[in-house]
Amino acid sequence: MPKPASRGQRWSIEAAAGDFHVDRKTLKNRIRSLGIEPGEDNKFSTWDICRARFGDYSGQRLRKLTAEGDLLELELGKERKEMIPWKEVFSVYENVFTAVKMKILGSSLSETEQDKILNDLADLKNAEF
């Protein structure tokens, strides 16, 4: 449902593109990506055009603050030892599998038994975590 037309200057895409020196298609795509709907008059407010042309400062600020908060959470998790770098985990994981494989191959198990165990380990190694 279109929003009611507000008082003040109202803009068609074509008029705004000319007055704000932006390509009509670019302006239309930015309006669409921001989810801005035209009013009942099928035009946009100056605020809507400015948000599409110059960016949504409050939205950008919110995204920046959210990203900064996420980074702080990650750093705090590392300091508390709640999170560890995946490369370190993967390296230890690989070393454990290599050591177990060498033990199996050096064991007195039959070749069939060794193959069965190694295939089971390979399935574990390829599992998604």
Buried (B, 14 or more C-beta within 10 A) or exposed (E): EEEEBBEEEBBBBEBBBEEBEBEBEEBBEBBEEBEBEBBEEEBBBBEBBBBBBEEBEEEEEEEEEEEEEEEEEEEEEEEEEEEEEEEEEEEEBEEEBEEBBEEBEEEEEEEEEBEEBBEEBEEEEEEEE
